[in-house]
């Protein structure tokens, strides 16, 4: 069989699998030319001076001696990729999640709708979705030997109030009907418990390792577009500053951090879109976070950069929480991003 025939057969097989799992009434099946995953980045670390332990791995099993001394692979990240058969994006689209979360951020929404990963695949983008250092399938490392601070865990109520889903402190209640939502909230409140199931521990001392791994991802993939959210704001801008020749556009979705102000000029040739949701003025923290982002955007413009800022309520798109990729109108927000990408000439000509 020729290579072309084999490729067509592979694409047909992938399509058949996707069609078989597509719910009735859903959109046309996504056709891929390839999909897969890899780990990237990380380093080797040696630990010594620890006592040998005897461990029984399964009930009733035979105990085994475990020597924790030796070399460990740590601080790698996990990347899963989906390559459409009919590619329309000029460059791959990388999706980077926020703090205490994983790549699930961009997958199926908590209430079962398609997430941004599927949306951009349908638009013809090659999508690379990652679990950053310390998250999900990237894995952990020993604390305090390698990860220097203790992990942080969030209560069920914390994201509800901190991500502008609930209307201020004490707005969360275990009963969905008793929760105090922001007026007109687009977040799928009935599925909030499914959202908090995605939460993972986070550390506050691993930024350098995360930036190193994201940089390694770009070095492997090549020229690309980065869409990043919340905590990943710092990562997105700093990695772009480290590899300005490989980053062709930046999409900052409510970035909680920014890049190095001393190297702002490095970003001037990278088109950048900032997006902010609703209810920011009602929150205790977000006015300052947004002000920091807008000041960075202004500095990029002053350096000669092409920067667009969209505050969704001012654009007539209302009710969005910090997790706008999960909100009920997530496709509308994704459509805004798609239109911006097309307007910047970042899609392939027919």
SULMOWO-V286413 format. One record per residue. RES is the residue in one letter. SS is DSSP state (h for helix, s for strand, l for the rest). BURIAL is 1 if it has 24 or more other C-alpha atoms within 12 Angstrom, else 0. Layout:
RES|SS|BURIAL + RES|SS|BURIAL
This chain:
X|l|0 + X|l|0 + X|h|0 + X|h|0 + X|h|0 + X|h|0 + X|h|0 + X|h|0 + X|h|0 + X|h|0 + X|h|1 + X|h|0 + X|h|0 + X|h|1 + X|h|1 + X|h|0 + X|h|0 + X|h|0 + X|h|0 + X|h|0 + X|l|0 + X|l|0 + X|l|0 + X|l|0 + X|l|0 + X|l|0 + X|l|0 + X|l|0 + X|l|1 + X|l|1 + X|l|1 + X|s|1 + X|s|1 + X|s|1 + X|s|1 + X|s|0 + X|s|0 + X|s|0 + X|s|1 + X|s|1 + X|s|1 + X|s|1 + X|s|0 + X|s|0 + X|s|0 + X|s|0 + X|s|0 + X|l|0 + X|l|0 + X|l|0 + X|l|0 + X|l|0 + X|s|0 + X|s|0 + X|s|0 + X|l|0 + X|l|0 + X|l|0 + X|l|0 + X|l|0 + X|l|0 + X|l|0 + X|l|0 + X|s|0 + X|s|0 + X|s|0 + X|l|0 + X|l|0 + X|l|0 + X|s|0 + X|s|0 + X|s|0 + X|s|0 + X|s|1 + X|s|1 + X|s|1 + X|s|1 + X|s|1 + X|s|1 + X|s|1 + X|s|1 + X|s|1 + X|s|1 + X|s|1 + X|l|1 + X|l|0 + X|l|1 + X|l|1 + X|s|1 + X|l|1 + X|l|1 + X|s|1 + X|s|1 + X|s|1 + X|s|1 + X|s|1 + X|l|1 + X|l|1 + X|l|1 + X|l|1 + X|l|1 + X|l|1 + X|h|1 + X|h|1 + X|h|1 + X|h|1 + X|l|1 + X|l|1 + X|l|1 + X|l|1 + X|l|0 + X|l|0 + X|l|1 + X|l|1 + X|l|1 + X|h|1 + X|h|1 + X|h|1 + X|h|1 + X|h|1 + X|h|1 + X|h|1 + X|l|1 + X|l|1 + X|l|1 + X|l|1 + X|s|1 + X|s|1 + X|s|1 + X|s|1 + X|s|1 + X|l|1 + X|l|1 + X|l|1 + X|l|1 + X|h|1 + X|h|1 + X|h|1 + X|l|1 + X|l|1 + X|l|1 + X|l|0 + X|s|0 + X|l|0 + X|l|0 + X|l|1 + X|s|1 + X|l|0 + X|l|0 + X|l|0 + X|l|0 + X|s|0 + X|l|0 + X|l|0 + X|l|0 + X|h|0 + X|h|1 + X|h|1 + X|h|1 + X|h|1 + X|h|1 + X|h|1 + X|l|1 + X|l|1 + X|l|1 + X|s|1 + X|l|1 + X|l|1 + X|l|0 + X|l|0 + X|l|1 + X|l|1 + X|l|0 + X|l|0 + X|l|0 + X|h|0 + X|h|0 + X|h|0 + X|l|1 + X|l|1 + X|s|1 + X|l|1 + X|l|0 + X|l|1 + X|l|1 + X|l|1 + X|l|1 + X|l|1 + X|h|1 + X|h|1 + X|h|1 + X|h|1 + X|h|1 + X|h|0 + X|h|1 + X|h|1 + X|l|0 + X|l|1 + X|l|1 + X|l|1 + X|l|1 + X|s|1 + X|l|1 + X|l|0 + X|l|0 + X|l|1 + X|h|1 + X|h|0 + X|h|1 + X|h|1 + X|h|1 + X|h|1 + X|h|1 + X|h|1 + X|h|1 + X|h|1 + X|h|1 + X|h|1 + X|h|0 + X|h|0 + X|h|1 + X|l|0 + X|l|1 + X|s|1 + X|s|1 + X|s|1 + X|s|1 + X|s|1 + X|s|1 + X|l|1 + X|l|1 + X|h|1 + X|h|1 + X|h|1 + X|h|1 + X|h|1 + X|h|1 + X|h|1 + X|h|1 + X|h|1 + X|h|1 + X|h|1 + X|l|1 + X|l|1 + X|l|0 + X|l|1 + X|s|1 + X|s|1 + X|s|1 + X|s|1 + X|s|1 + X|s|1 + X|s|1 + X|l|1 + X|l|1 + X|l|1 + X|l|1 + X|l|1 + X|l|1 + X|l|0 + X|h|0 + X|h|0 + X|h|0 + X|h|1 + X|h|1 + X|h|1 + X|h|1 + X|l|1 + X|l|1 + X|l|1 + X|s|1 + X|s|1 + X|s|1 + X|s|1 + X|s|1 + X|s|1 + X|l|1 + X|l|1 + X|l|1 + X|h|1 + X|h|0 + X|h|0 + X|l|1 + X|l|0 + X|l|0 + X|h|1 + X|h|0 + X|h|0 + X|h|1 + X|h|1 + X|h|0 + X|h|1 + X|h|1 + X|h|1 + X|h|0 + X|h|1 + X|h|1 + X|h|1 + X|h|1 + X|h|1 + X|h|1 + X|h|0 + X|l|0 + X|l|0 + X|l|1 + X|l|1 + X|s|1 + X|s|1 + X|s|1 + X|s|1 + X|s|1 + X|h|1 + X|h|0 + X|h|0 + X|h|0 + X|l|0 + X|l|1 + X|l|1 + X|l|1 + X|l|1 + X|l|1 + X|l|1 + X|l|1 + X|l|1 + X|l|1 + X|l|1 + X|l|1 + X|l|1 + X|l|1 + X|h|1 + X|h|1 + X|h|1 + X|h|1 + X|h|1 + X|h|0 + X|h|1 + X|h|1 + X|h|1 + X|h|0 + X|h|1 + X|h|1 + X|h|0 + X|h|0 + X|l|1 + X|l|0 + X|l|1 + X|s|1 + X|l|0 + X|l|0 + X|l|0
